[in-house]
Structures are given as C-alpha cells and as structure tokens.
Amino acid sequence: MLKYNKIHLMFRALSLTDLNPAVIPLSLYIHMPWCVRKCPYCDFNSHAVPDGKLSLDLEQEYLQALVADFKTQIDLAQGRQIHSVFIGGGTPSLISAQGYQWLFAELQALIPFAAGCEITLEANPGTVEHDPFADYLTAGINRLSIGVQSFNTEHLKKLGRIHSNADAISAIAHAREAGFQRINVDLMHGLPEQTLAQALNDLKLAVENGATHISWYQLTIEPNTVFFRTQPVLPVDDVLEAIQEQGEAYLKAHGFINYEVSAWRKELPSAHNLNYWQFGDYLAIGAGAHGKVTQADGVYRFQKTRLPKDYLAKIPAEHLQFKRIEAQDMPFEFMMNALRLNEGVAARLYAERTGLRLESLNELLTSLRQRKLMVDDTAHLACTEQGHVFLNSVLEEFL
C-alpha cells in the first residue's frame, strides 16, 4: 500500500449553524440474531437457535421487544418517515412472514414508512422453506438478499453453510417465481483452496439464474471466528488478483454496473446501502443493532445489547454508547462511507450531513486531486480509478 505525506491541518472546521435533520434521509435497520448454525468465517452477531428452529413463542417475544425498542426511537426520527428498511442477521428468514406483517403494521403506526419504501430481507437458501417467498412479498418485503456465498457444494461445506448448490439455484428461482423483481445474491471469493475457474463459475451461475444485484466480496479471516483459529489455506495473491480482474470483466460484459466497492447492479442500487454510504441516518432495533442519528447539535451513534437473552431481559433495551461523533473524527467518518461509491457524492452533502465546512479540507483535497487520487471537481467528492486502488491510503489522510 502506498504511503503519502500527511498534510497536517489546523482544525479543521468551525461548526456551522445547527444541523437540519429534516433534510437527511432516515432508514431503519432490524437485526434478527438467530441462525441455524454459526458459520466458521462469521463474526456477525449471530447465535445458533436450539434445534435449528425458532419457536413461535420466542419469535413473538422478540417481535414485541422490537416494537418496544422502536418506541424509544420515535424522537430520534424528528418527524421524518422511514425511506428504507433492511432486515439482517443472523438468518432473518427464520422469522415467519406473518410475523413480519404484524411487525411492519406496528412500526408504521409509530413512524410512517414512505411511499415506495424499500424493504430488504436477508434469506439463506437453507432456511427459505419456513414460508413461501410469495408470503414474504405479501407481508411487504420487496427486495431479497440471498446469502448464497458459493454455488460450489464443496466450498459451501468448508464455509459451514447448510445449503447445497441445488438449494441456492432453487432459492433464486422460487424468488423469481414468487414475483420478486429485486434479488441480490451475496457471493464470496478467495475461498479456501478456490481456483480462478471456480470463482468465475460462481459469478456465472448467479448471473444466469437471475440475480439483479450481486454483492461480491473477498473472504477475510476475522478474529473470534473458527477460521481465525484454524487458518484455512486461501488462494495466493496472484490467484486473488486474477479472480478480481476477470470477475469484474465478466460482470461488466454482462451488463452489471459496479457502483460501490463490492456492489454490482443491473437494476436500482440498494437504497438502504446508499443511505449508509451517503452518510444518512438510520434507526436500529434488535440485539446488537447499530444506529446513527442527526440532531441539531451533532451526529450520534448508538448500539443495542448484543446477546438476545440480555436484549429480551430488559424491555425496552437501552441505547448503549450513545455518543456524539467528535468534530475531529467527522472527516474520516464521512469519507470512509462516501468514497466507497464509485461516483462519490455531491460536495454539498459534507456540510449538510456533518455540520462542518468543507473549505477546511481544501488543502488536503487539492493535494489528493493533484496526485490524481480524487476527481478534479470541486462540486463532487469521489476517488479516481487510481484512488480506489489505494482507497485505504486515501482515507488515512482524513484521520
């Protein structure tokens, strides 16, 4: 990774007049913490459910806790509607469609969902037998993100997944037959002992089976995972580079647009993820969920209790670590998100969403533009192609 000379700036910005939350989009993240089995690469807040099936009593208890949690966040919405919802996990498809229908009705009675609100459900091919996809569509979910990870059964076994190649293909087909127009397929590459041909075949099967959006990212070995302890044999750097280069070429040749580091689309981009990357706001309910909200005096982050039993032990769950983002941290926080987008963001969003003057970064931005790492456009904040190659180094300059 390249190292650039750090530009030391006298800080950095005086606060602008009060922030206006009304102009900042608001989303909602809902965390469903259970899964059938914990995967060896997973460091998410997920917990294996006893006997691989969520009981109706536990489902109802948790859904009621989510509503109680949401009630404590009404003031944080500051009169805004919810523009997107993302249900992540864990395995959210362990929850019944009827449960989601009840949950959405309760939530919308407290804070309205905007017309056309994007509602995404993460689903694993091994658990979609809980309810037909059509029932989830009827419940109000209009976008699916199917956690395929690989279409190679041997790789799926190494990843600890409970589905097979046939299950993955069947899940996408059933989603299409049910009427879902927006289907994201999650795929990983750089898997243990994966070859270039195998990685490209995973992309080929996702495209040929009807994915309209692909989240394609390299496996990383995270602390506190089984893989961190066992250290599986991963492809060498030359193979990883070939996978990245040829995989990108394949997706582009088949009409997919790379609009974020690991996101490829043939349809609309994910409204929910765009809101993250554009430094929008999001409420958060559920065990371990993280939120970000803007108030007149600053931007705040908070989180919820991680363990489901602790989350359910105190209803409503408290907001933990409800902390303001300090002014000196704001440039990095904003750019860490915005510069992931290939097209970047309008420069005006910096002041609108941080409360700080972009002019305070002029010296640094000028330097990055002169080094061809950011586009030479004062109305826009975006990396060049070269800047994306060295994105981590670019971001370090905002620390």
Secondary structure, DSSP 4 states (H G I P E B T S, - for coil): ----PPPP-S----B-SPP-GGGS-EEEEEEE-EESS--TT--SS-EEPGGGS--HHHHHHHHHHHHHHHHTTHHHHTTPPEEEEEEEES-GGGS-HHHHHHHHHHHHHHSPEEEEEEEEEEE-TTTTTSS-HHHHHHHT--EEEEEEE-S-HHHHHHTT-S--HHHHHHHHHHHHHHT-S-EEEEEEES-TT--HHHHHHHHHHHHHTT-SEEEEEE----TTSHHHHH-PPPPPHHHHHHHHHHHHHHHHHTT-EEEETTEEESS---HHHHHHHTT-EEEEESTT-EEEEEETTEEEEEE--SSHHHHHHSSSPPPEEEEEPPGGGHHHHHHHHHTTBTT-EETHHHHHHHSB-GGGGHHHHHHHHHTTSB-S-TTEE-B-HHHHHTHHHHHHTT-
